[in-house]
Amino acid sequence: MNMKIDNNKTLAEIAHQKLFDAIVSGYFKPGERLVEDNLSKEMGISRTPIREAIKELERDNLVVSIPYKGVIVKELNYREAKELLDICILLETFICREAAKNWLDEDIYEIESNIEKFEIALENDDINLMKKNNYDFHMSIAKAAHHSFGYELYSNVRDRMNLIDSFTICIKKMEEITINDHKKILKAIKNNQSDLAAQYGSEHIKLVANKTLEKMNKK
């Protein structure tokens, strides 16, 4: 992943987005340390904006600062993961229902584009890109719901979902199941079938939850 920054405006914000994308894609994995010196060299900027970006990631609940160990990408235990997934099921149901009622043409284009990008990443066996495209797909549905408070809540939960995506993205045939589920959700949304879209969204996250918690139990 290219971490180099070539834009001189708002370095802290750009660094935050770069680091955020790196966590979302799996470039930085749960439990991995984020070392300011290393990041400074990799991005080609000073440590000050890196430090500010890391503070923002802490507010995002994606990293945690541990005394004598440094800053690490947050790891969720079984209970935390289950609670997160419980809430995600509720919010996924809501945003899919609202998206089916409120979508605009540009929303559908973005959702379809993210499905296509996921398929290309799958063909290239690019797991990190699949994780990023999966995140973008779900966020594009939240955007299509056109519900500002719902989007804010969902964004917060979906960001944290990236901390456990690695438990399901590598499961055999899960990628194909994901694509099929995403296409079913999209079709229901396009047809303004709000209850069906909500059902498919809920079923999809319930499947992810079951696979994730099952794998975490074996860890």
C-alpha positions as CSV (number, residue, x, y, z in Angstrom):
1,M,0.0,0.0,0.0
2,N,1.3,3.4,-1.0
3,M,1.5,5.5,2.2
4,K,3.3,8.4,0.7
5,I,1.6,11.8,1.0
6,D,2.0,14.2,-1.9
7,N,-0.5,16.9,-0.8
8,N,0.7,19.7,1.4
9,K,-2.6,20.9,2.7
10,T,-3.9,19.9,6.1
11,L,-1.3,17.3,6.7
12,A,-2.9,16.0,9.9
13,E,-6.2,15.3,8.2
14,I,-4.5,13.7,5.2
15,A,-2.4,11.5,7.5
16,H,-5.5,10.5,9.4
17,Q,-7.3,9.5,6.2
18,K,-4.3,7.5,5.1
19,L,-4.0,5.7,8.4
20,F,-7.7,5.2,8.6
21,D,-7.7,3.6,5.1
22,A,-4.7,1.5,6.1
23,I,-6.6,0.1,9.1
24,V,-9.8,-0.4,7.1
25,S,-8.0,-2.3,4.4
26,G,-6.1,-4.5,6.8
27,Y,-2.7,-3.0,6.0
28,F,-2.4,-2.4,9.7
29,K,-3.9,-5.3,11.7
30,P,-5.4,-5.5,15.2
31,G,-2.7,-5.6,17.7
32,E,-0.1,-4.0,15.4
33,R,1.9,-1.1,16.7
34,L,1.9,2.3,15.0
35,V,5.3,3.8,15.5
36,E,5.5,7.6,14.8
37,D,9.1,7.4,13.4
38,N,8.3,4.7,11.0
39,L,5.1,6.3,9.8
40,S,6.9,9.6,9.4
41,K,9.4,8.0,7.1
42,E,6.8,6.0,5.2
43,M,4.6,9.0,4.6
44,G,7.4,11.5,4.1
45,I,6.2,14.1,6.7
46,S,7.2,15.2,10.2
47,R,6.0,13.4,13.3
48,T,3.7,16.3,14.4
49,P,0.8,15.6,11.9
50,I,1.3,11.9,12.5
51,R,0.8,12.5,16.2
52,E,-2.3,14.5,15.6
53,A,-3.7,11.9,13.2
54,I,-3.1,9.1,15.8
55,K,-5.0,11.1,18.4
56,E,-7.9,11.3,15.9
57,L,-7.7,7.6,15.4
58,E,-8.0,7.2,19.2
59,R,-11.2,9.2,19.1
60,D,-12.4,6.9,16.3
61,N,-11.8,4.0,18.7
62,L,-9.5,2.3,16.1
63,V,-6.3,2.5,18.1
64,V,-5.4,2.6,21.8
65,S,-2.4,4.0,23.6
66,I,-0.9,1.5,26.1
67,P,1.8,2.6,28.6
68,Y,5.3,1.2,27.9
69,K,3.9,-0.4,24.7
70,G,2.9,2.5,22.5
71,V,-0.1,2.9,20.2
72,I,-1.6,-0.3,18.8
73,V,-4.5,-1.0,16.5
74,K,-7.3,-1.9,18.8
75,E,-8.3,-5.6,19.3
76,L,-11.8,-6.6,20.4
77,N,-12.5,-9.5,22.7
78,Y,-15.4,-11.9,22.2
79,R,-17.9,-9.9,24.3
80,E,-17.0,-6.6,22.6
81,A,-17.3,-8.1,19.2
82,K,-20.7,-9.6,20.0
83,E,-22.0,-6.3,21.3
84,L,-20.7,-4.5,18.2
85,L,-22.3,-7.0,15.9
86,D,-25.6,-6.8,17.7
87,I,-25.8,-3.1,17.1
88,C,-24.5,-3.4,13.6
89,I,-27.4,-5.8,12.7
90,L,-30.0,-3.2,14.0
91,L,-28.4,-0.3,12.1
92,E,-27.8,-2.4,8.9
93,T,-31.5,-3.2,8.9
94,F,-32.4,0.5,9.3
95,I,-30.1,1.9,6.6
96,C,-31.1,-0.7,4.0
97,R,-34.8,0.1,4.6
98,E,-34.2,3.8,4.4
99,A,-31.9,3.5,1.3
100,A,-34.8,1.6,-0.5
101,K,-37.0,4.6,0.2
102,N,-34.7,7.5,-0.5
103,W,-32.0,6.5,-3.0
104,L,-30.9,8.8,-5.8
105,D,-29.4,7.8,-9.1
106,E,-25.8,8.7,-8.0
107,D,-26.3,6.5,-4.9
108,I,-27.1,3.4,-7.0
109,Y,-24.1,4.1,-9.2
110,E,-21.8,4.3,-6.2
111,I,-23.2,1.1,-4.7
112,E,-22.9,-0.8,-8.0
113,S,-19.3,0.5,-8.4
114,N,-18.3,-0.8,-5.0
115,I,-19.7,-4.3,-5.9
116,E,-17.7,-4.3,-9.1
117,K,-14.5,-3.2,-7.3
118,F,-15.0,-6.0,-4.8
119,E,-15.3,-8.5,-7.6
120,I,-12.1,-7.3,-9.3
121,A,-10.3,-7.5,-5.9
122,L,-11.6,-11.0,-5.5
123,E,-10.3,-12.0,-9.0
124,N,-6.9,-10.6,-8.1
125,D,-7.0,-12.3,-4.6
126,D,-6.4,-8.9,-3.0
127,I,-7.8,-9.4,0.5
128,N,-6.9,-5.9,1.8
129,L,-8.7,-4.3,-1.1
130,M,-11.7,-6.6,-0.6
131,K,-11.9,-5.3,3.0
132,K,-11.8,-1.7,1.8
133,N,-14.4,-2.3,-0.9
134,N,-16.7,-4.1,1.5
135,Y,-16.5,-1.1,3.9
136,D,-17.2,1.3,1.0
137,F,-20.2,-0.8,-0.1
138,H,-21.9,-0.6,3.3
139,M,-21.1,3.1,3.7
140,S,-22.5,3.8,0.2
141,I,-25.8,2.3,1.4
142,A,-25.7,4.3,4.5
143,K,-25.2,7.4,2.3
144,A,-28.1,6.4,0.1
145,A,-30.4,6.3,3.2
146,H,-30.1,10.1,3.3
147,H,-30.6,10.0,7.1
148,S,-27.8,12.2,8.7
149,F,-28.1,11.0,12.3
150,G,-28.4,7.4,11.1
151,Y,-25.3,7.8,8.9
152,E,-23.4,9.2,11.8
153,L,-24.3,6.3,14.1
154,Y,-23.7,3.7,11.4
155,S,-20.4,5.2,10.4
156,N,-19.1,4.9,14.0
157,V,-20.1,1.2,14.2
158,R,-18.9,0.3,10.7
159,D,-15.5,1.9,11.5
160,R,-15.1,-0.5,14.4
161,M,-16.3,-3.4,12.4
162,N,-13.0,-3.2,10.5
163,L,-11.4,-4.5,13.6
164,I,-13.1,-7.9,13.2
165,D,-13.5,-8.2,9.4
166,S,-10.3,-10.3,9.2
167,F,-12.2,-13.1,11.0
168,T,-14.6,-13.6,8.0
169,I,-13.0,-12.2,4.9
170,C,-10.6,-15.2,4.6
171,I,-13.3,-17.9,5.3
172,K,-13.6,-20.2,2.3
173,K,-16.4,-19.1,-0.1
174,M,-17.3,-16.2,2.1
175,E,-16.2,-13.8,-0.6
176,E,-18.7,-15.3,-3.1
177,I,-21.4,-15.3,-0.5
178,T,-20.7,-11.6,0.2
179,I,-21.0,-10.7,-3.4
180,N,-24.3,-12.5,-3.8
181,D,-25.7,-10.9,-0.6
182,H,-24.6,-7.5,-1.7
183,K,-26.3,-7.9,-5.1
184,K,-29.5,-9.1,-3.4
185,I,-29.5,-6.0,-1.2
186,L,-28.8,-3.7,-4.1
187,K,-31.7,-5.2,-6.2
188,A,-34.2,-4.8,-3.3
189,I,-33.0,-1.2,-2.8
190,K,-33.4,-0.4,-6.5
191,N,-36.8,-1.9,-6.6
192,N,-37.8,0.2,-3.6
193,Q,-38.6,-3.0,-1.6
194,S,-37.8,-1.5,1.8
195,D,-38.8,-4.5,3.9
196,L,-36.9,-6.9,1.7
197,A,-33.8,-4.7,1.6
198,A,-34.0,-4.6,5.4
199,Q,-34.4,-8.4,5.6
200,Y,-31.4,-9.0,3.3
201,G,-29.2,-6.5,5.1
202,S,-30.1,-8.1,8.5
203,E,-29.5,-11.6,7.3
204,H,-26.2,-10.7,5.8
205,I,-24.8,-9.2,9.0
206,K,-26.2,-12.1,11.1
207,L,-24.3,-14.5,8.9
208,V,-21.1,-12.4,9.3
209,A,-21.8,-12.3,13.1
210,N,-22.2,-16.1,13.3
211,K,-19.0,-16.7,11.3
212,T,-17.0,-14.1,13.2
213,L,-18.0,-15.3,16.7
214,E,-17.5,-18.9,15.8
215,K,-14.0,-18.2,14.5
216,M,-13.2,-16.0,17.6
217,N,-14.3,-18.8,19.9
218,K,-11.8,-21.2,18.2
219,K,-8.9,-18.7,18.5
